[in-house]
Amino acid sequence: MNNQKESFILASKHGNKSFLSDVRYEKNGIKKAVVLFIHGFKGFKDWGYFNLMADHFSDTNFVFVKMNLSHNGTTPESPLDFADLEAFGNN
């Protein structure tokens, strides 16, 4: 498989919070549908099985986009840690 993963940072238009996102896809020249995955409350984009799910969809010719939300408690610098308690408290 030629599974590609790219990460990027988006900025919220409601304040100064940025959030980390990533996209996974199979680079094979085939047109693909896009799955936009939004985690639930108290979640983050790399929790549990979310990366396995992203790989499965990209391996089956979907573009899979997942992101952390701007006030979920993670930061672009610490995407796996509950590092921004103030933002989470304002969520």
Residue pairs with C-beta under 8 A, 6 or more apart in sequence:
1 26
1 59
2 26
2 27
2 28
3 24
3 25
3 26
3 55
3 58
3 59
4 24
4 25
4 26
4 27
4 58
5 22
5 23
5 24
6 22
6 23
7 20
7 21
7 22
8 20
8 21
8 22
8 23
9 18
9 19
9 20
9 21
9 76
10 18
10 19
10 21
10 67
11 17
11 18
12 18
12 19
12 70
14 70
15 70
17 70
17 71
17 87
18 70
18 75
18 76
19 67
19 68
19 69
19 70
19 72
19 74
19 76
20 45
20 67
20 68
20 74
20 75
20 76
20 79
21 45
21 65
21 66
21 67
21 68
22 45
22 54
22 65
22 66
22 67
23 63
23 64
23 65
24 54
24 55
24 57
24 58
24 63
24 64
25 32
25 58
25 62
25 63
25 64
26 32
26 58
26 59
26 61
28 61
30 61
32 61
32 62
32 63
33 62
33 63
34 62
34 63
34 64
34 65
35 57
35 62
35 63
35 64
35 65
36 65
36 66
37 45
37 50
37 53
37 54
37 64
37 65
37 66
37 67
38 66
38 67
38 69
39 45
39 47
39 50
39 66
39 68
39 69
39 72
41 91
42 72
42 73
43 72
44 68
44 72
44 73
44 74
44 79
44 80
45 66
45 67
45 68
45 79
46 79
46 80
50 66
53 64
54 64
54 66
57 64
58 64
68 74
68 79
69 91
70 87
71 84
71 87
71 88
71 90
71 91
72 87
72 88
72 91
73 82
73 83
73 84
73 85
73 87
73 88
73 91
74 80
74 81
74 82
74 83
74 84
75 81
75 83
75 84
77 83
82 88
